[in-house]
Amino acid sequence: MKKLLNVLSVALILIMLGAMPVLAADKENQSTQTPPTTEQGPQASGNSLSPNVIVSKFSCGGDTVTAGKTFTLTYTLYNTNRNLSVQNVVVKTNGGDQFSLTKDSNTYYAEKISAKGAIEHKSQFTSSVETTPGSYPIGFSINYEYYDSGQKYTGSSEVSINIPVVQAERVKILKAAIGVENEPVMQDEENNVEYEFLNAGFAKILNTQISLYNADNNELVATAYLGTVNPSTQMSGSSYLPVTFGSSGVKNMKFEVAYEDQHANVHTAEQVFTVNVEKPLPPATDSEEGAEKGGSGFLMWGSIIVVVLILGTGLVIFLNKRKKKKARDEEYSWDDEDDDIEENDDIEENDDIEENSVDSEDTKNEIVAEDETSNSAEDDKK
């Protein structure tokens, strides 16, 4: 009898131990699930954990998204339950202020996701062009239905994923040159690179440094560290990258700007340019210096002589013009006097003519008188 009681006690303990998980499962289902409806569905194994739908993986086409660009978000919905399938799955997406849907609805519907099953969906988003580099969320609100032990239940999930956003590389080199444009650089003389570049993006660039390379063999010549450059900022200078050329000829050089974005990714911008290097002139000898000085003195005296000649020529021209003007004035006065003289000459000439005429008459009379006297004398002789 005692043995029988021991056996019954053991059996009762075993029964109670077996019933405890069932009671716990029922208690959990009652606390997490909505009240069952009267609608019947396909039979499923009872006492199961409620299914959950999550975004198991996603892709935005790369490691990052560029601000202002459109990208395709590919995501996978996964049913974590190994026994129960879900039906009438409705997914709503929310990109916040940073992401907006492009040519798509924010609601997606799937008829069924089987137990431990997954489905894939794609949506197009565009990020704001002024988005500061960083990671920004896209949210998913998932609602679904499932049947457990012939009863229909509803469930929901709130899922969020983060999308890293970067600004496009927009560093522009505006100028890179050594020496004055179109003029040679002298060999063995130190010169500096004159540069200008612009951060045309909407984000800071970090750990910025500038470098000068020999473009023919990519040998580093000089480098300088600038640090952080704010957006829409232009940088320029001419004293950070000194260079001295040991030989003459045309040199191919490369100016480079290297920097990091907000995610520590390294970017570079570069520009290749040429430099014409010439040999310096040999030092002048004493004779050449003397000749140069003599030449300088000759040029000085020559300049003085030229100035004197110019002034003298101008003075001569001025005096000639003045003399000619005076001569013209005198000529006009002489012409008036000549007219008076001519008139007086005419009067005198007429007087002379009249006097000559009288003289002629007197002479003629005298001749006649002499002839008459002569004739009278001859008559007396006869």
C-alpha positions as CSV (number, residue, x, y, z in Angstrom):
1,M,0.0,0.0,0.0
2,K,2.8,2.3,0.9
3,K,4.6,1.6,-2.4
4,L,1.3,2.4,-4.3
5,L,1.1,5.8,-2.5
6,N,4.7,6.6,-3.5
7,V,4.0,5.8,-7.1
8,L,0.9,7.9,-7.2
9,S,2.8,10.8,-5.6
10,V,5.5,10.7,-8.2
11,A,2.9,10.5,-11.0
12,L,1.1,13.6,-9.6
13,I,4.3,15.5,-9.5
14,L,5.1,14.7,-13.0
15,I,1.7,15.7,-14.2
16,M,2.0,19.1,-12.4
17,L,5.4,19.7,-13.9
18,G,4.1,19.0,-17.4
19,A,1.1,21.4,-17.0
20,M,3.2,24.4,-15.8
21,P,4.7,25.3,-19.3
22,V,1.2,25.2,-20.8
23,L,-0.2,27.5,-18.1
24,A,2.7,29.9,-18.6
25,A,2.2,30.0,-22.4
26,D,-1.5,30.7,-22.0
27,K,-0.7,33.5,-19.5
28,E,1.8,35.1,-22.0
29,N,-0.6,34.9,-24.9
30,Q,-3.3,36.5,-22.8
31,S,-1.0,39.4,-21.9
32,T,0.4,40.1,-25.3
33,Q,-2.3,39.3,-27.8
34,T,-5.5,41.0,-28.7
35,P,-8.7,39.2,-27.8
36,P,-9.6,36.6,-30.4
37,T,-12.3,37.2,-32.9
38,T,-15.1,34.9,-33.8
39,E,-13.6,34.5,-37.3
40,Q,-12.2,31.1,-37.9
41,G,-9.1,30.4,-40.0
42,P,-6.9,27.5,-40.8
43,Q,-5.8,25.4,-37.8
44,A,-2.4,26.0,-36.4
45,S,-0.5,24.5,-33.5
46,G,-1.7,26.0,-30.3
47,N,0.3,27.5,-27.5
48,S,2.8,29.2,-29.9
49,L,4.6,32.5,-29.5
50,S,3.0,35.3,-31.4
51,P,4.8,36.1,-34.7
52,N,6.8,39.3,-35.3
53,V,7.7,41.0,-38.6
54,I,11.0,42.9,-38.8
55,V,13.2,44.5,-41.5
56,S,16.0,41.9,-41.5
57,K,18.3,43.6,-44.0
58,F,18.4,46.6,-46.3
59,S,20.5,48.3,-49.0
60,C,20.7,51.9,-50.3
61,G,22.9,51.1,-53.3
62,G,26.2,51.7,-51.5
63,D,27.8,52.5,-48.2
64,T,26.4,56.0,-48.2
65,V,23.8,58.3,-49.8
66,T,24.8,61.6,-51.5
67,A,22.8,64.6,-50.4
68,G,20.4,65.8,-53.2
69,K,20.6,62.5,-55.0
70,T,17.9,59.8,-55.6
71,F,18.6,56.3,-54.3
72,T,16.8,53.0,-54.2
73,L,16.1,51.5,-50.8
74,T,15.8,47.7,-51.0
75,Y,14.6,46.1,-47.7
76,T,13.5,42.6,-46.6
77,L,10.5,41.9,-44.3
78,Y,11.1,38.8,-42.2
79,N,8.6,36.7,-40.2
80,T,10.5,35.6,-37.1
81,N,7.9,32.9,-36.1
82,R,8.8,29.3,-37.0
83,N,5.3,28.0,-36.8
84,L,2.8,30.8,-37.7
85,S,2.5,32.7,-41.0
86,V,1.2,36.2,-41.2
87,Q,-1.4,37.7,-43.6
88,N,-2.5,41.1,-44.9
89,V,0.8,42.7,-44.2
90,V,0.6,46.6,-44.5
91,V,3.9,48.5,-44.3
92,K,4.1,52.3,-44.1
93,T,7.4,54.2,-44.5
94,N,8.4,57.6,-43.1
95,G,11.6,59.3,-44.2
96,G,11.3,62.4,-42.0
97,D,12.7,65.7,-43.1
98,Q,15.8,64.2,-44.8
99,F,14.2,61.7,-47.2
100,S,11.2,62.0,-49.5
101,L,9.6,59.2,-51.6
102,T,10.1,59.5,-55.3
103,K,7.5,58.0,-57.7
104,D,6.2,55.6,-55.0
105,S,3.6,55.4,-52.2
106,N,4.5,55.3,-48.6
107,T,2.3,52.2,-48.1
108,Y,3.2,48.7,-49.2
109,Y,0.9,45.6,-49.0
110,A,1.9,41.9,-48.9
111,E,-0.8,39.2,-48.9
112,K,1.2,36.6,-46.8
113,I,4.6,35.9,-45.3
114,S,5.1,32.3,-44.3
115,A,6.6,31.1,-41.1
116,K,10.4,31.9,-41.1
117,G,9.7,33.5,-44.5
118,A,10.8,36.8,-46.1
119,I,9.8,39.1,-48.9
120,E,11.7,41.9,-50.5
121,H,10.5,45.3,-51.5
122,K,12.1,48.4,-53.2
123,S,11.3,52.1,-52.8
124,Q,12.9,55.2,-54.3
125,F,13.9,58.1,-52.0
126,T,15.6,61.5,-52.5
127,S,17.7,63.1,-49.8
128,S,17.6,66.8,-49.2
129,V,20.5,68.7,-50.9
130,E,21.2,70.7,-47.7
131,T,21.3,67.7,-45.4
132,T,24.3,67.9,-43.1
133,P,26.5,64.7,-43.3
134,G,25.4,62.1,-40.8
135,S,23.0,59.1,-40.3
136,Y,19.3,59.7,-40.5
137,P,16.4,57.2,-39.9
138,I,13.7,55.8,-42.1
139,G,10.8,54.3,-40.1
140,F,8.6,51.4,-40.9
141,S,5.1,50.8,-39.3
142,I,4.1,47.1,-40.0
143,N,0.7,45.8,-39.3
144,Y,-0.4,42.2,-39.9
145,E,-2.8,39.3,-39.0
146,Y,-2.2,35.7,-38.1
147,Y,-4.2,32.6,-36.9
148,D,-3.3,30.6,-33.9
149,S,-5.4,27.6,-32.8
150,G,-8.1,28.6,-35.3
151,Q,-8.4,32.1,-33.9
152,K,-7.4,35.3,-35.7
153,Y,-5.0,37.8,-34.1
154,T,-3.5,41.1,-35.1
155,G,0.1,42.2,-34.5
156,S,2.3,45.2,-35.3
157,S,5.9,46.2,-35.4
158,E,7.8,49.5,-35.4
159,V,11.1,49.3,-37.1
160,S,13.7,52.0,-37.9
161,I,16.9,51.9,-40.0
162,N,19.6,54.5,-40.4
163,I,20.9,55.8,-43.7
164,P,24.3,57.5,-43.8
165,V,24.3,60.7,-45.9
166,V,27.3,62.5,-47.2
167,Q,27.8,65.7,-49.2
168,A,29.1,65.4,-52.7
169,E,32.8,66.2,-53.2
170,R,32.8,69.8,-54.4
171,V,36.3,71.2,-53.9
172,K,37.3,73.2,-56.9
173,I,40.8,74.4,-57.6
174,L,40.7,77.8,-59.1
175,K,44.4,78.6,-59.5
176,A,47.8,76.9,-59.2
177,A,50.9,78.7,-60.5
178,I,54.5,79.5,-59.7
179,G,55.8,83.0,-60.6
180,V,54.3,85.6,-62.9
181,E,52.2,84.3,-65.8
182,N,54.1,84.1,-69.1
183,E,57.4,85.0,-67.4
184,P,60.1,82.5,-66.6
185,V,61.2,81.4,-63.2
186,M,65.0,81.6,-62.5
187,Q,67.0,78.5,-61.6
188,D,68.3,78.2,-58.0
189,E,65.9,80.9,-56.8
190,E,63.1,80.1,-54.2
191,N,59.6,80.6,-55.4
192,N,56.1,79.9,-53.9
193,V,53.0,78.3,-55.3
194,E,50.1,80.8,-55.7
195,Y,46.9,78.8,-55.2
196,E,43.2,79.3,-54.8
197,F,40.5,76.6,-54.1
198,L,36.9,76.7,-53.1
199,N,34.8,74.4,-50.8
200,A,31.6,74.6,-52.8
201,G,29.7,72.0,-50.8
202,F,27.3,72.2,-47.8
203,A,29.6,70.5,-45.3
204,K,32.9,71.2,-43.7
205,I,36.0,69.4,-45.0
206,L,38.4,68.2,-42.3
207,N,42.1,67.7,-42.0
208,T,42.7,69.6,-45.1
209,Q,46.3,69.8,-46.5
210,I,47.8,71.1,-49.7
211,S,50.8,69.5,-51.5
212,L,53.1,70.2,-54.4
213,Y,54.4,67.2,-56.5
214,N,56.7,66.8,-59.5
215,A,54.1,65.5,-61.9
216,D,56.6,63.5,-64.0
217,N,57.6,61.2,-61.1
218,N,55.0,62.0,-58.5
219,E,57.7,63.1,-56.1
220,L,56.5,65.2,-53.1
221,V,58.1,68.7,-53.2
222,A,56.4,70.5,-50.3
223,T,53.2,70.2,-48.2
224,A,51.3,72.3,-45.7
225,Y,48.4,71.6,-43.3
226,L,45.3,73.9,-43.3
227,G,42.8,72.0,-41.1
228,T,39.1,72.6,-41.3
229,V,37.6,74.5,-44.2
230,N,34.0,75.6,-43.8
231,P,31.4,75.3,-46.6
232,S,31.2,78.0,-49.3
233,T,34.7,79.2,-48.3
234,Q,37.5,80.1,-50.7
235,M,41.1,79.5,-49.6
236,S,44.1,81.2,-51.2
237,G,47.8,81.8,-50.4
238,S,51.3,82.1,-51.8
239,S,53.7,81.4,-48.9
240,Y,53.1,77.8,-47.8
241,L,54.7,75.8,-50.6
242,P,58.3,77.0,-51.4
243,V,60.2,75.4,-54.2
244,T,63.6,75.8,-55.8
245,F,64.5,74.4,-59.1
246,G,68.0,73.1,-59.6
247,S,67.9,72.8,-63.3
248,S,66.3,74.8,-66.2
249,G,63.6,73.7,-68.6
250,V,59.9,73.2,-68.6
251,K,58.7,71.5,-65.4
252,N,55.4,69.7,-64.9
253,M,54.0,70.3,-61.4
254,K,50.9,69.0,-59.6
255,F,49.0,70.9,-56.9
256,E,46.8,68.7,-54.7
257,V,44.2,69.4,-52.0
258,A,43.5,66.4,-49.7
259,Y,40.8,66.3,-47.1
260,E,38.4,64.1,-45.1
261,D,34.6,64.1,-45.0
262,Q,32.4,63.6,-41.9
263,H,32.9,59.8,-42.1
264,A,36.7,60.1,-42.3
265,N,36.7,59.2,-46.0
266,V,39.7,60.7,-47.8
267,H,39.1,62.8,-51.0
268,T,41.5,64.7,-53.2
269,A,41.4,67.4,-55.8
270,E,44.3,68.2,-58.1
271,Q,45.5,70.3,-60.9
272,V,48.6,70.0,-63.2
273,F,50.5,73.1,-64.4
274,T,53.8,73.9,-66.1
275,V,56.7,76.2,-65.1
276,N,59.3,77.6,-67.5
277,V,62.7,77.6,-65.6
278,E,65.6,79.5,-67.1
279,K,69.3,79.7,-66.1
280,P,70.4,83.0,-64.4
281,L,72.6,85.4,-66.4
282,P,76.4,85.1,-65.7
283,P,77.9,87.8,-63.4
284,A,79.2,90.8,-65.3
285,T,83.0,91.4,-65.5
286,D,84.8,94.8,-64.6
287,S,85.1,95.7,-68.3
288,E,81.4,94.9,-68.9
289,E,80.5,96.9,-65.8
290,G,82.6,99.8,-67.1
291,A,81.1,99.5,-70.5
292,E,77.7,99.4,-68.9
293,K,78.4,102.5,-66.8
294,G,79.9,104.2,-69.9
295,G,76.9,103.2,-71.9
296,S,74.7,104.6,-69.2
297,G,76.7,107.9,-69.2
298,F,76.5,108.0,-73.0
299,L,72.8,107.4,-72.8
300,M,72.4,110.1,-70.3
301,W,74.4,112.7,-72.3
302,G,72.7,111.6,-75.4
303,S,69.4,112.2,-73.9
304,I,70.4,115.6,-72.8
305,I,71.7,116.4,-76.3
306,V,68.5,115.2,-77.8
307,V,66.5,117.4,-75.5
308,V,68.6,120.4,-76.3
309,L,68.3,119.8,-80.0
310,I,64.6,119.5,-79.7
311,L,64.4,122.7,-77.7
312,G,66.8,124.5,-80.2
313,T,64.8,123.3,-83.2
314,G,61.6,124.5,-81.6
315,L,63.2,127.9,-80.9
316,V,64.5,128.2,-84.5
317,I,61.1,127.3,-85.9
318,F,59.5,129.9,-83.6
319,L,62.0,132.6,-84.6
320,N,61.6,131.8,-88.3
321,K,57.9,132.0,-88.0
322,R,58.2,135.3,-86.2
323,K,60.7,136.6,-88.8
324,K,58.4,135.6,-91.6
325,K,55.5,137.3,-90.0
326,K,57.5,140.4,-89.5
327,A,58.6,140.3,-93.1
328,R,55.1,139.9,-94.3
329,D,54.1,142.9,-92.2
330,E,57.0,144.9,-93.6
331,E,56.1,143.8,-97.1
332,Y,52.6,145.1,-96.7
333,S,54.0,148.6,-95.6
334,W,56.5,148.7,-98.4
335,D,53.8,148.0,-101.0
336,D,52.0,151.1,-99.8
337,E,55.2,153.2,-100.0
338,D,55.9,151.9,-103.5
339,D,52.5,153.1,-104.6
340,D,53.3,156.6,-103.4
341,I,56.8,156.5,-105.0
342,E,55.4,155.3,-108.3
343,E,52.9,158.2,-108.3
344,N,55.7,160.7,-107.5
345,D,57.9,159.2,-110.2
346,D,55.1,159.6,-112.7
347,I,54.7,163.3,-111.8
348,E,58.5,164.0,-112.0
349,E,58.7,162.1,-115.2
350,N,56.0,164.2,-116.7
351,D,57.8,167.3,-115.5
352,D,61.0,166.1,-117.1
353,I,59.3,165.4,-120.3
354,E,57.8,168.9,-120.3
355,E,61.2,170.4,-119.5
356,N,62.8,168.4,-122.2
357,S,60.2,169.6,-124.6
358,V,60.9,173.3,-123.8
359,D,64.6,172.7,-124.0
360,S,64.2,171.1,-127.4
361,E,62.2,174.1,-128.6
362,D,64.8,176.5,-127.3
363,T,67.6,174.6,-128.9
364,K,65.6,174.5,-132.2
365,N,65.1,178.2,-132.1
366,E,68.7,178.8,-131.4
367,I,69.7,176.6,-134.4
368,V,67.3,178.5,-136.6
369,A,68.7,181.8,-135.4
370,E,72.2,180.7,-136.1
371,D,71.3,179.6,-139.6
372,E,69.7,182.9,-140.3
373,T,72.7,184.7,-139.0
374,S,75.0,182.6,-141.2
375,N,72.9,183.2,-144.2
376,S,72.9,187.0,-143.6
377,A,76.7,187.0,-143.4
378,E,77.0,185.1,-146.7
379,D,74.7,187.6,-148.3
380,D,76.9,190.5,-147.1
381,K,80.0,188.9,-148.6
382,K,78.4,188.7,-152.0
